[in-house]
Amino acid sequence: MGGIGSLAPVISPWLSVAVAVISVLAEIFTEKPKEEKPEELGMKAEQADKKPEDFDSINDYIEYLRQEIKVDAAKLENLSEEERMKYQAVGLGLYVKNIEEKQGMKLDPAFLKVVPEMINLGYTAQDIGNLMQSMKKNGVNDMKMYPEFMKGELLPGTPERKQVFTSVKDMVEQHFNGKEFNLGQELDKLADKAKD
């Protein structure tokens, strides 16, 4: 907890974006109730006697937490900033694992790290969801391919590069929804953010 306390100023800006984005992705790709907060799920996981390995799937474990474990609403409401961040991190980890399991996709940390930069450019959690769906449809199941593509690490002419390019193009087109935009400029902006 002391370690998390000292990290709080550094990670809190990113954590709030992660909470927003991963929560929406969990609503899109799993059965996450809209009103459920990641810190609530994290708190339930700490209180529970059973662990994820006691279940056939992460989804079954999360459903067990939702149905069987109750948290004190007042305690949840009055968490310290460090406690809230700790429980949020646990809850977000469960959401990520659940999304990976349900979608058969890997949400690589390298991808999750660039998501806040995409949000800074005006892209939404829905856009990120669209990118993931498009990547899966195009045969890409590891989201680390996105930052690799943006950093120019995928070799020209390879199927992976074409699949990721098509997926990013789909996301940008859906984001602009018929409005004028310059694909090259948008890709440059996204690439700059991935390289930071």
Disulfide bonds with the S-S distance in Angstrom:
none
